[in-house]
Amino acid sequence: MRIEAVDFYYLSMPEVLDIGDGSQDLLLVRLQAGPYVGWGECEASPLVSIASLVCPMSHSACKPVRDSVLGQTLDEIADIDRIGDLVRANSLDLLQAPHTLSGIDIAMWDLLGRRFETPVYQLLGVERAEPRLPYASVLFGDTPAETLAKARSIREKGYVAAKFGWGPYGLGGVAEDAAQVAAAREGLGDDGILLIDAGTVWGHDLAAAAARLPALRASRATWLEEPFVTGALDAYAALAEQSGGVRLAGGEGSHNEDMARHMIDHGGVGFIQIDAGRIGGISPARRVADYAMQRGVAYVNHTFTSHLALSASLQPYAGHPARSICEYPVELKSLAWEMTREHITPDANGLISLPEAPGLGMTPDLEAAKRYLLDVEIAVGGNVLYRTPELVG
Ligand SMILES: [Mg+2]
């Protein structure tokens, strides 16, 4: 089979707010080869990814991603790796290319899964997907009182683990942050698993992050996530040396496999968080998951968008030990929830499991998607390079 179509659709909420919520817009990917269709999703700026799909070549290592995908043979798993390598070589200097490839790689896995009537995790060699303990992933409230109320409501809904992040955390003083963390712990209860996400707020500033450790220890936070930007390996390693029982988590900003491996090897993280929609898809995410396992670092998905993206980001570590935690966004905007017909929801034991249906087990709800679909056109010198294709199954 040859890849005959790679179509991108920009979906957005009517209003996109300046908050740390990645579910406000998304880029849906439809791939067609022979009679089969696969679906994927790219994380991060959809319009920039569309541009990198079609932009005219600048030089031999800066070609549009589409040129390495359309017309390629897609019959077996090895073809996915081959096409990924082509994109990485031909779009070497195109920084958005890994995000763009991510949705295509995910769609290729979904397509082969549908073709062979097999869930993606079985194509990856995992017979049975282990259940995961979802942590409710939310933003900090604007005040400790709001955070306390959020944490209580999360616990009432049955989640024993929760992550609070972004919002005001790290923007004010050490005392304000301590009050936020204490409020989260109080609302979650003594036996809850508490995770804190600083959202890279301290950049490279080791002292600022270290000043927050006593409060994190006092509230028995399991991890401090992204105290620094992804590349700040020296700061990560130095903080890890003094963080004690509070482990560091990071890696969602990894745009390729090497960045993730460096976080594991040189950043001292206890948890490596990978978004299949950013790192280049399920293929590199799987290799990072295997490497993390070898190195005794816990692999965790990063997901803040639809359940199509959630399924994709859970596949790479489907075989890792049962009940290990996974990110589970619980404040999704309507777009991200309505976009799929199926959803991955906690069972009576509070655990979630991957669908057993072929591919990713997710069917895009095209009628819902059309309500959020925006027309996009890219023209250069009067030549239309991209126009939103018709959204069909
Ligand atoms: Mg995060």
Residues whose N, C-alpha, C, O or C-beta is under 5 A from the ligand:
A	BS01	MG	D197
